[in-house]
Amino acid sequence: MNAGKGLITDMKDIKIGVIGLGARGTMLLRDVILPLKAGEVTAVCDVYSDRAEQGKDEVIKQQGTEPVLYTDYHDVIADENVNTVIIMTSWDAHINIAIDAMNAGKAVGMEVGGTYSINECWQLVETYERTKTPFMLLENCVFGRRELLILNMSQQGVLGKIVHCAGGYQHDLREEIAFGKEKRHYRLRNYLKRNCENYPTHELGPIARILNINHGNRMLTISSTASKSEGLHDYIVANKPEDKELINAEFMQGDIVTSVIKCANGETITLTLDTTLPRYYSRNFTVRGTKGMYEEATDSIFMDRAEDIEKDFKWRETEVGNVERYFEKYEHPVWKKYIEDGVKGSHDGMDWLEFQIFFDSIKNDKPMPVDVYDAASWMAISALSEHSVACGGIPVNIPDFTKGAWLKG
């Protein structure tokens, strides 16, 4: 680790400052960070003091020591008893906090979200390259069991040459957005003011791994289109009729945003944002190769062989969930060990696994599995899609944040 200030030499020396204690931050602190016992939580911070107080109480309850409470993240970064920060604030604050933390030599674990400008992505990369402070984007879906199964199968050539992938953030968030003022949730202001693929990394992260993005491949262009916005208005009329301000508001965010990405090695990626109409939760993880495919919608693997082809028209009747048959042979080594040790934490174990790997990487001076170049290229999709949507879906160039290093594989 080349952090300068606050050098970490052993896992027991990790001193954690938790910044952002909304729903996600509180859950991760309670269910993952504290139970994991990878280091000591020495500071908690949120702009809302009541949230920070709840975080402090949780630390006292589980850890038995009292962390310092802050409402300004700058104070966390200045705290000499903090050498690692976990950033779980609103999307628009992530990168600024990460940059300030790296400049102070604090290791960074940064939660996901879309970026607001390409310039801030470059600043993130340039700060890391100058300081060499450990940085990881906390994209938990990269560590999902099925995502890693399909990654393992694709790396072994089981699915053939990968041609196309798809994914989506498909999650009914109408209640969370409509009651954003009451919940003090930042999504509301984003949906009022922006029209873009605002939350791209859950679906794009696992796909980027499969397509070797930044490691022998890169994303070249993105073209995005957005439907009209009707879902939030109808929901507010039916469920919050007293809120005349929101009823009369014009939401910029389209109900469905579709983005198509072209890659240097010829593959295409389709991303779908779908959060303001009635629907079930899905990330629509789909991988298409010359020898087979995986589809999250049916949780099934279809191979180019007679027994699968014969079931073509009756696939949903017989093969939904057949992915279970493939775990014995193709389970990713990370998940094999994880299952043996015991799956823990939230989001089917993904959160625990990503934090365990993050802290282990700090302790053993290992490269972060989701690094600053991943963070910049995946998060940039929001700003780029916003431009494309505003210009009628024109293709927009995706910067090469590796500055040519992707060619080396």
N, C-alpha and C positions, 0 to 999 in steps of 0.2 A: 504494500500500500504506500502510495506516494502523496500523503495528504498534507504534510507539513505540520500544521497545528493539530493538536488533539490526536496524535498518532495512536492507532489501536494496535496492540500487540498480542492480545489474547481475548477470547470471547467474553471472559468475565469482566473485561475492561470496557465493554461497550456501554456507553452512557447515552440513553435515548431521549430525545426531545420529540414529543408527539405534537404536531401542528395541524389543527383541524379536527374538531370533535362533533361533527354532525352525525347523522345516522351511520354512515359508513365508518367514520373514524372511531366512533364509540364502540361499534360492533367489533372492529379489528383489535382495538385496545383490550376489550373485555375477553374476547374469544380466541385471540391468536397471540398478540404481542406479549401480553402478560403471562398467559399459560405456557408459552414457548420457553420462557426464562432464558432467552439468549443474551440478555443484558439487563441492565437496571434502567427503568424509566425514571429519569431525574427531573423532567420538566413536561408540563402539559400546557397547551395553548389553544385558545379559540377567541375570536373577536367578541363572542358572546360569553360573558363571565359565568353564566349559569351552566353552560356546557363545559367550560373549563373546570368548574367546581365538581361536576359529576365525574369528569375524568380523573380529577385528583382523588375523589372518594374511592373510585374503582382501583386505583393504584394502591392506596392505603389498604383496601380490603384484601387484595390479592398478593401484594408485594411486601406489605408490612412497613413500608417507609413512605414518607410524605414528599411528593415531588413539588418543585416550585411551580406556581401557577402564573401564567402570563396571558395577556390579551393582545400582545403585539409580537409577531414572529421575530422581529429584529432582536428582541430580548432573549429569545431562545437561542438564536445563533450566537449572540454575544456571551452566553452563559459558558463559563470555562468547564462546567461539570456536564456539558453535553458535547459529544463528539460524533453523534449520528442523529440525523433528523428524518422523521417519517412525515411526508407532506400529504395531507388528506383534506385540503381546503377546497374552496370553489375552483372550478377549472381555470378561471382567468388569473388566479394567483399562483398556480403551480410553478411555472417556469421562473418567475421573478424570485420566488423563495429559493428554488433550487440553485439558481445562479448565485444568490447571496450566500447560501450555505457552502457551496463549493469554493467560493472566494475566501471563505473563512476556514477552509480545510475540514469541513464537516462532511462525513459520508452521507449520501442522500438515497433514500428510497422514496420515489415520487409516484403517487397514484395517477390513474389514467384520466384522459379527457382529450378533447380536441384543442388545437392551438388557435390563436386569434390572428397571428401574422407569421409570415415566413421569416421575418427578421428575428423574432424571438427564438425560433428554432435554431437559426445560425448562432445566436448569442449563447444558447445552451451548449451547442457543440464546441464553440470556440472557448467557452469558459472551462469545459472539461479538458480540452486539449492543452490549455495553458496550465491548469492546476493539477491535472491527473487525480483529482479527488474521486473516490469510488462513487459511482452513480448507477442506479438501476430503476427502470420503469417497472412499477408494480402491476404488470398486466397478468392477472391471475389465470386468464383463459389459456394462456400459453402452456400452463401446467395441468390442464384438464386431462382426465384419463383417456377419453376418446380422442381428443386432439393429439395426444402423444402416441396413442395406438396408431392412428392414421399416419402420423409423421414417421413412425418406425416402419410401417408397411411401405410407405413411399420411398424411404431411404433404402430399403431392401429391394426395390424394383417390383414389388408385388402388384402394384397398380399400374405398372408400365410407365410410359412417359406422361407426366402430368401436363395437361393442356389448359384446363380451366378450373378455377375455384370460385366459390361464392360464399358469402356470409352476410349476416345482418345483425343489427341491434333491433330486435323486434319485441317490444316490451310495452304494455299498456301503462303509460305514465300520466294519464289524464288527471287523476286525483292528485298526484304529487305536484304537478305543474299548476293546476287550477287553484290549489290551496298553498301556493308557494309563499305568499305573504305570511300566512299563519304559520307555516312550517319553517319559515326563514330559509327557503331553499332557492339556490341560485338558478335552477333550470328555468324558472318563470321568466326572468329578465332575458335569458338567451332566446327563448321561444318568441318573445315579443319583438326582439330586435334583429335576430339572425335567421338566415335560411340556408342551411348547409347540412352536410353529413357531420353532425356535431359530436358524435361519440363513436369513432371508427375503430378503436384499437381492440375491443373484445373480439370482433370478427376478423380483423386484418392480421392481428398478431400471429395466431396459429397458421394462417395461410402464408404469411411472410416466411415462417420457418420452413414450410413445405417447399416453397418456391426458391429458397436460398436468397431471399432479398438481402442485399448488402454483403452477400458472401458468394459471389459468382453470378449474381443477377441483380437487377434493380427495377424499380417502377419508373416508367418513362412519362406517361401522360395520364390525366384523369378527365373524364367528361361526366358531368352531373346534371341531372334534371330533377325538379321538384314538382309535385302535384300542388293543387290549391290547398288552402288551409280551412278545414271545416270542422274537424273533430273536436278541437278544444272549445270552440264557440258553442257547439251543440251540447257538449258536456256541461259547460258552465251554465247555460240556460236551464238545463234540467236539474242540476245539482247545487247551483250556487246563485239562484235568481236574485238574491239581495245585493250581489256585487255588481252594481251598475257600471263601475269603471271597467271591469274585465269583460262584461257583456258587450260593451261598446268598443272594446279594444280590437285592433286589427293585428292578429298574430302573423308575423313574417314567416315563421317556420312552416314549410309545407308538410302535409300529413305523411307523405311518402317521398323520400329522396333516394334516387337510384344513381349509383356511380359506377362507371366502367373504367377500369385501369388496364393499361397495356404495359407489359413488361419487356425488358431488353431481350430476354430469351424466347419471346414470342407468346407467352401465356397471357391470358386475360383473367381479370378478377372482377366480379360484380359484388358491390356492397349495397345493402338496403337499410335505410333508417326508417323505422315504422313504430312510432311511439305514441300517436295521438288518435288512434282508432281502436275499437274493441278488438282484442286478439289474445291468444295464448302466448306465453313467453317462448322465444326461440332465438338462437343465434344462426340458424339455417346453415350450419357448417357443411359445406359440400365440396368434394374433391373429385375431379373427373380425369381419369387416365386412360391410356390406350388398352389397358388390360382389365380395368375395373373402376369402380366408383364407391364412394361413401356418401350417404345422404342422412343428415340429422333428422329430417322430417319423418322418415320411417326407421331411423336408427338402424340402418341396414347397409351391408356391403354386397354389391352386385359384381360378379366376376364374369369375364369373357370365357365361359365354359358351358357345356351343354346343359347341365342340371340347373343353372341359373337362367339361361336363355329360354328353356322350356317353361319357366314360371313367369315369363314376361308379363302377360296380361293378368295373372293372378298373384302378382308379387305381394300386394298389400294383404291378401288373404292368408298367406303362408309365411312370409319372411320378415314382417315387421319385428324389429328387435334382434335380428339374427347376428348383430355385431358381437353378442355375448360368446358366440362360438369361436371367435377369432382371438379372444384374449389369451387363451392358453398358449397359443403359438407365437403371437405377435405383441403381447403386452410389452410396453416400453420398460426398459430396465429401471428407470426412475420409479415407475409405479409398482413394479415387482417388489422392490425393496420397501416402498412406502406401505404397501399392503401387509408385508411381513411385519413391519414395525408397528403398524396400526394407524389407520387413517384418522385424522383429527381435524378439528376446526370447522370453519364455515365454508359455504359454497362447495359442498361435496369434497372438501379437503384441499381444494386448490389454494385457498388463502394461506393455510398453514404451510403447505409445501413451498410456495413462493417466498414466504418470509424466512423459512428455514434455510433455503438456498441463498437468500440475500445475506443473512447474517454469517453463514458459513463462508461465503465469498469474501466478506470483509475479514473474517478471522484468518483465513488461509491465503489471503492476497491473490485470489483467483479472479479471472475476468468475469464480469457480470453477465449472466445469461441473456438479459435484455438490456442492452447498453444504450449509451446516449445517441448513437446513430439510429438505432431502432426507434427510440423515443421521438427523435426529430422527424424521421421519415413517416412514421405511422401517425403522429399527431398532426403533422402538416396537412394531412388529408382534409381536415376541417376548413382551414383557410383556403386551400386550393379549390375545394368543392364550392365554397361560397362564391368565389370568383366565377367559376364555371356556370353555376346556376344563374347568377346575375347577368351573365352574358349569353344566355340562351342555350347553355349546354356545350359551349365550345371546348375543345380539348385544351387543357392547361398543362404546361410542363411541370414535372415534379423534380425539384432540385436533387442533386446528388450530394447528400451531406457527408459522404465518405470521401469526397474529392478524388474519386478514381480508385480508391482502395478496394471497392467491391470487385474489381476485375481480378484481384488476386485470389478470390474464393475464400 
